[in-house]
Amino acid sequence: MRNRKGGLEYARRTRAQEGWVAMLKRRARGERKMSSDVFAGVDQDRPFPRFPLTDEQWREVAKRSGIPEGVNEARHNIETTVGIFRQFQASDLDEVPSAKIREEFEALADAARNLHDRLSKLIEVRDAYEALAGEPSVYNPLDRLSDFVGSHQSENMSSPVEGMTRVDGQRRVSEALDVLLRLPKWLLVAAHRLKAANPGPPAGNEYWLVGSLDGIREQFAGKKITRSYKDDASKKYITYVCKIADPNIGAGTIDKAMKDRVNRRRRRVD
C-alpha cells in the first residue's frame, strides 16, 4: 500500500513538473510574438531604443506640451523615452507569475523530501553505502594503524590515503543527506517569501514613463505637473504620449502616475 501511495505521489509530482516545463515553453512561444508586437516600430540599433514619432505626432506633442516644435533634442528625448518604456514592457513579458514560482518551489520540496527518504533507505544496504562512500570493504579499526606504524610494519595494512578516502566518502554521504534533509524547508521558506501578485498589471513602467515625460517638458518648456495634478495642459500632453507608448494604458493609471510624480517632487523639496 505504501509503495502504491508513493508511486501515485511521484506521478503527481512528475505531472506537475512536466506542466511547469510546458508552461514555460508556451510562454516562450507566446512571448516571442508579444515581444515583437511591443517592439513594433522601435529602432533597436542604438544604445537606447528609440520610437520615432511621425511629424504629425510631434507637432501634436509640441502643441500639448508647450515645447517649441523646432527643439529636436526634446523630440529625440521623448522618442527615446517611449522606446525604453517599450523595452521595459517587453522585458516584463518574460516574468513568471509568483504563483507558478511558488508552485514549483513546493514541488521541488516534495521531490527533495522523497529523494532524502529514498536515499536514507538505500544506504541501509551495505553494498549501496560502500558504493557511495567509496569503501572497498567494511571499515576495520586496523585500517588507520598505518598512520602510526613504520613502513616495514604496514605492508599488509591499508595505506593512509585509502583510510582518508574512506573517511572522505563517509563525510560526503553524511553531508549529502544533511543537505537533502534541509532542502525542503529552505524551498518552502522561499515559497512563503514570494509576495502574492497584486490584481491587474503592474504599473511601475507607466509611473516611470509619466515621470520621464514630465521631466522632459520641465527641461524644455519650463512647465511641470502641478500640485493640482489634473491640470488640463499636463494631462493632455501626458495622456497623448502615453497612448502612443501603449494604447492600453488606462486613464486611471495615468492619473495615479501623475499624482505620484507630484508627491515625489514634494518629498524631495521637503
ABEGO torsion letter per residue (X at the ends): XAAAAAAAAAAAAAAAAAAAAAAAAAAAAAAAAAAAAAABGBBABBABBBBBBBAAAAAAAAAAAGBBAABAAAAAAAAAAAAAAAAAAAAAAABBBAAAAAAAAAAAAAAAAAAAAAAAAAAABAAAAAAAAGBABBBBAAAAAAAABBAAAAAABBBAAAAAAAAAAAAAAAAAAAAAAAAAAAAAAAAAABBBBBBEBBAAAAAAAAAAAAAAAAAAAGBBBBABAABAAAAAAAAAAAAAABAABBAAAAAAAAAAAAAAAAAAAX
